[in-house]
Amino acid sequence: MELLQDPTSLLLLALVGLIAGFIDAVVGGGGLLSIPALLSFGLPPHQALGTNKLSACFGSATAAWTYYRQQLLTPTFWRHSAAATFIGALLGTIAVYLTDAGILQKLLPLIIMAIALYTLIKPAAIEHPKAQEPQAPASTKHQWMQGVPLGFYDGYAGPGIGAFWTLSSSRLYRLPVLQNCALARAMTLISNITALSVFMIFGQVDIAVGLFLGASMMAGAYLGARSAIHFGLPFIRPVFILIVFAASTQLAWRAWF
């Protein structure tokens, strides 16, 4: 693709990937940067979504592995979440090709803005006051109730998925914030891989661009995960609020204006 032959475009794409990977590792939402960038470089909408899923797999895998190595994630505790997320993401990605996303595009900014306001008003929103490390698998019912709709949403659209995982996990499981981030990154890795598989079947992935963007997202994701682990809640909360407000503003502008 011509994009990979232009040094300026390569530099811009690498910078976008670095920042998007960093944001994704901390609170999610890197696609709010990477998808518009891919569209601006001339990729058709469905191909931009599919290519972004390829690059996002690198970022979410790097972040999830970094959290796992710090013993912030016990995969066996979340087997039902993984299965539910896979099923939801599969259905959501297929639904992209079958439905009109117009209504969702107009409602989504309002939902995400509400999350930002709730987080701003409720300081404990992303870490429950009685948060504690999980000692056993969480409720199977809760894992399925959370995983299917969030997997569907990430397969169907995706903006703000990190915020949805963070807030719902805090309420359902009372996880400490770093375990929250680890779970969110692991589950979005599953939904990213699932969605990528469907997009590849439909031939909607630019492999070369996705690999290049993915490499820079890996670097950003590593830095983001390490920053979150090192600085904890005082770092994560303001970044969370800032990114969620930015996400809702961008989505509102694109949907309404």
C-alpha positions as CSV (number, residue, x, y, z in Angstrom):
1,M,0.0,0.0,0.0
2,E,1.2,3.5,-0.8
3,L,0.8,4.5,2.9
4,L,3.8,2.4,3.8
5,Q,6.0,4.0,1.1
6,D,5.6,7.5,2.5
7,P,8.0,8.3,5.4
8,T,5.8,11.1,6.8
9,S,2.8,8.8,6.8
10,L,4.8,6.1,8.4
11,L,6.0,8.4,11.2
12,L,2.5,9.7,11.9
13,L,1.1,6.1,11.9
14,A,3.8,5.0,14.3
15,L,3.1,7.9,16.6
16,V,-0.7,7.2,16.6
17,G,0.0,3.6,17.4
18,L,2.3,4.4,20.3
19,I,-0.2,6.8,21.9
20,A,-3.2,4.5,21.1
21,G,-1.4,1.5,22.6
22,F,-0.5,3.5,25.8
23,I,-4.2,4.6,26.2
24,D,-5.5,1.1,25.5
25,A,-3.3,-0.5,28.2
26,V,-4.4,2.0,30.9
27,V,-8.1,2.6,30.3
28,G,-9.0,1.4,26.8
29,G,-10.1,3.6,23.9
30,G,-7.0,3.6,21.7
31,G,-9.3,2.9,18.7
32,L,-10.6,6.4,19.0
33,L,-7.2,7.5,17.7
34,S,-6.2,4.6,15.4
35,I,-9.5,4.2,13.5
36,P,-9.8,7.9,12.4
37,A,-6.1,7.8,11.5
38,L,-6.6,4.7,9.2
39,L,-9.7,6.4,7.6
40,S,-7.8,9.6,7.0
41,F,-5.1,7.5,5.2
42,G,-7.7,6.3,2.8
43,L,-8.8,2.9,4.0
44,P,-12.5,2.1,3.5
45,P,-14.6,2.0,6.7
46,H,-14.9,-1.8,7.1
47,Q,-11.2,-2.3,6.2
48,A,-10.2,0.4,8.7
49,L,-12.1,-1.5,11.4
50,G,-10.6,-4.9,10.4
51,T,-7.1,-3.5,10.2
52,N,-7.5,-1.8,13.5
53,K,-8.5,-5.1,15.1
54,L,-5.3,-6.7,13.8
55,S,-3.1,-3.9,15.3
56,A,-5.2,-3.9,18.5
57,C,-4.5,-7.5,19.1
58,F,-0.8,-6.7,19.5
59,G,-1.5,-3.9,22.0
60,S,-4.0,-5.8,24.1
61,A,-1.8,-9.0,24.1
62,T,1.3,-7.0,25.3
63,A,-0.7,-5.2,28.0
64,A,-2.5,-8.5,29.2
65,W,0.9,-10.3,29.3
66,T,2.5,-7.4,31.3
67,Y,-0.3,-7.5,33.9
68,Y,-0.2,-11.3,34.0
69,R,3.5,-11.3,34.7
70,Q,2.9,-9.0,37.6
71,Q,0.4,-11.7,39.0
72,L,-2.5,-9.3,38.5
73,L,-4.6,-11.9,36.5
74,T,-5.5,-15.5,37.2
75,P,-6.8,-16.8,33.8
76,T,-8.5,-19.9,35.4
77,F,-10.8,-17.6,37.4
78,W,-12.2,-16.0,34.3
79,R,-12.9,-19.0,32.0
80,H,-16.6,-18.2,31.7
81,S,-15.9,-14.5,30.9
82,A,-13.6,-15.7,28.1
83,A,-16.2,-18.0,26.6
84,A,-18.9,-15.4,27.0
85,T,-16.8,-12.6,25.4
86,F,-15.9,-14.9,22.5
87,I,-19.5,-15.6,21.7
88,G,-20.6,-12.0,22.1
89,A,-17.8,-10.7,19.9
90,L,-18.6,-13.3,17.2
91,L,-22.2,-12.2,17.1
92,G,-21.3,-8.5,17.3
93,T,-18.9,-8.6,14.4
94,I,-21.3,-10.5,12.2
95,A,-24.0,-7.9,13.2
96,V,-21.9,-5.1,11.8
97,Y,-22.6,-6.4,8.3
98,L,-26.3,-6.8,8.9
99,T,-27.5,-3.7,10.6
100,D,-27.6,0.1,10.4
101,A,-25.3,1.5,13.0
102,G,-27.0,5.0,12.8
103,I,-29.0,4.8,16.0
104,L,-26.0,3.4,18.0
105,Q,-23.8,6.2,16.7
106,K,-26.1,8.8,18.1
107,L,-26.8,7.1,21.5
108,L,-23.2,6.0,22.2
109,P,-21.8,9.5,23.0
110,L,-24.5,10.0,25.6
111,I,-23.8,6.7,27.2
112,I,-20.0,7.3,27.4
113,M,-20.5,10.9,28.6
114,A,-22.7,9.5,31.4
115,I,-19.9,7.1,32.4
116,A,-17.4,10.0,32.5
117,L,-19.8,12.1,34.7
118,Y,-20.5,9.2,37.0
119,T,-16.7,8.5,37.4
120,L,-16.1,12.2,38.1
121,I,-18.9,12.4,40.7
122,K,-18.1,9.0,42.3
123,P,-14.4,8.8,43.2
124,A,-14.7,5.1,44.0
125,A,-16.3,4.3,40.6
126,I,-13.3,2.4,39.2
127,E,-12.2,0.8,42.5
128,H,-14.8,-0.3,45.0
129,P,-14.2,0.9,48.6
130,K,-14.1,-2.8,49.7
131,A,-12.0,-4.0,46.7
132,Q,-10.0,-7.1,47.3
133,E,-7.9,-9.5,45.2
134,P,-10.0,-12.5,44.0
135,Q,-9.3,-15.7,45.8
136,A,-11.7,-17.9,43.7
137,P,-13.5,-17.7,40.4
138,A,-16.2,-15.0,40.3
139,S,-19.9,-15.9,39.9
140,T,-20.5,-17.8,36.6
141,K,-23.8,-15.9,36.2
142,H,-22.1,-12.6,36.5
143,Q,-19.3,-13.6,34.1
144,W,-21.8,-14.5,31.4
145,M,-24.0,-11.5,32.0
146,Q,-21.0,-9.2,31.6
147,G,-19.0,-11.1,28.9
148,V,-21.7,-11.6,26.3
149,P,-22.9,-8.0,25.9
150,L,-19.4,-6.4,26.3
151,G,-18.0,-8.9,23.8
152,F,-20.9,-8.1,21.4
153,Y,-20.3,-4.4,21.8
154,D,-16.6,-4.7,21.1
155,G,-17.2,-6.8,18.0
156,Y,-19.9,-4.4,16.8
157,A,-18.4,-1.0,17.6
158,G,-15.8,-0.9,20.4
159,P,-15.3,2.8,21.4
160,G,-15.1,3.0,25.2
161,I,-15.0,-0.7,25.8
162,G,-12.3,-0.3,28.4
163,A,-14.6,2.0,30.4
164,F,-17.5,-0.5,30.3
165,W,-15.2,-3.3,31.5
166,T,-13.6,-1.3,34.2
167,L,-16.9,0.1,35.7
168,S,-18.8,-3.1,35.5
169,S,-16.0,-5.3,36.9
170,S,-15.7,-2.8,39.8
171,R,-19.4,-3.2,40.6
172,L,-19.7,-6.9,40.0
173,Y,-16.5,-8.3,41.5
174,R,-15.1,-5.5,43.7
175,L,-11.7,-5.9,42.0
176,P,-8.7,-3.6,42.8
177,V,-8.1,-1.2,40.0
178,L,-5.0,-3.0,38.6
179,Q,-6.8,-6.4,38.5
180,N,-9.6,-4.5,36.8
181,C,-7.3,-3.3,34.1
182,A,-5.8,-6.7,33.7
183,L,-9.2,-8.4,33.3
184,A,-10.3,-5.7,30.8
185,R,-7.2,-6.1,28.6
186,A,-7.4,-9.9,28.6
187,M,-11.1,-9.9,27.6
188,T,-10.6,-7.3,24.9
189,L,-7.8,-9.4,23.5
190,I,-10.3,-12.2,23.1
191,S,-12.9,-10.0,21.4
192,N,-10.2,-8.4,19.2
193,I,-9.0,-11.8,18.0
194,T,-12.5,-13.0,17.4
195,A,-13.5,-9.9,15.5
196,L,-10.2,-10.0,13.5
197,S,-11.0,-13.6,12.4
198,V,-14.4,-12.5,11.0
199,F,-13.0,-9.4,9.3
200,M,-10.3,-11.6,7.7
201,I,-12.9,-14.1,6.4
202,F,-14.6,-11.1,4.7
203,G,-11.3,-9.9,3.3
204,Q,-11.4,-6.6,5.3
205,V,-7.9,-6.5,6.7
206,D,-4.8,-4.7,5.3
207,I,-2.2,-7.0,6.7
208,A,0.9,-4.8,6.1
209,V,-0.6,-1.7,7.6
210,G,-2.1,-3.6,10.5
211,L,1.3,-5.2,11.4
212,F,3.1,-1.9,11.2
213,L,0.6,-0.2,13.4
214,G,0.5,-3.2,15.7
215,A,4.2,-3.0,16.3
216,S,4.0,0.6,17.5
217,M,0.9,-0.2,19.6
218,M,2.9,-3.0,21.3
219,A,5.5,-0.4,22.5
220,G,2.8,2.0,23.7
221,A,0.9,-0.8,25.5
222,Y,4.0,-1.9,27.3
223,L,4.7,1.6,28.5
224,G,1.0,2.1,29.4
225,A,0.7,-1.1,31.5
226,R,4.0,-0.4,33.3
227,S,2.9,3.2,34.1
228,A,-0.5,1.9,35.5
229,I,1.3,-0.7,37.6
230,H,3.8,1.7,38.9
231,F,1.6,4.7,39.6
232,G,-1.7,3.0,40.4
233,L,-5.1,4.6,41.0
234,P,-3.8,8.2,41.2
235,F,-2.6,7.9,37.7
236,I,-5.3,5.7,36.2
237,R,-8.4,7.7,37.4
238,P,-7.6,11.1,35.8
239,V,-6.5,9.3,32.6
240,F,-9.7,7.3,32.6
241,I,-11.9,10.4,33.0
242,L,-9.9,12.4,30.4
243,I,-10.1,9.6,27.8
244,V,-13.8,8.9,28.4
245,F,-14.7,12.6,28.0
246,A,-12.5,12.8,24.9
247,A,-14.2,9.7,23.5
248,S,-17.7,11.0,24.0
249,T,-16.9,14.4,22.5
250,Q,-15.3,12.8,19.4
251,L,-18.2,10.4,18.9
252,A,-20.8,13.1,19.5
253,W,-19.1,15.4,16.9
254,R,-19.0,12.6,14.3
255,A,-22.6,11.4,15.0
256,W,-24.4,14.7,15.3
257,F,-22.4,17.2,13.3
